[in-house]
Amino acid sequence: MSIYNVGILVGSLRKESYNKKIAQFILEQEESKFGYRIIDISELPLYNQDVDDVGNPPPSYVRFRKEVASLDAVLFITAEYNRSIPAVLKNAIDVGSRPYGKNKWDGKPGAIISSSTGVYGGFGANHHLRQSLVFVNILTMQQPEAYLGSITTCIGPSGTIESQKTKDFLRSFKNAFEQWAERIIHTKGQD
């Protein structure tokens, strides 16, 4: 039985996204105190402060903000586009952090897994995302870092992760994240 709710935000809308496959692998791991679910960010309109200023945000903003508020921790799994994060992911961060003074991300523990078909494993996206997360006060796990380079060599013909080395790393990363998140959650509970 899960005690803690973890939202996974996947920074790719592509149907056969490698990042969705990584997220699926995380979801398939044996249960722990942490229950994982993918948070859909595909239906969020581009953030526009005007709709918040008039007090009439789209229903998708309201739903998303409520869902983020219910999370104990957040795991970001992202591709790299032009040395940065995909626009859909940045938009989700913006929607969750507004209106001003009502940041739903505030104080939540988080972690990042980035991937790319190149050898650097989304290093640019990973670090650019960290900059945004600092501002919205997501307490991002520093170690281990997760850069999955040459991701196409880790995915088999069935569309699942087949590289044992990658599976072992992701399990280890997930365990480290859960330990990190639990420490942060307990510390917040003592305030």
Order of alpha helices (4+ residues) and beta strands (2+ residues): beta-alpha-beta-alpha-alpha-beta-alpha-beta-alpha-beta-beta-alpha
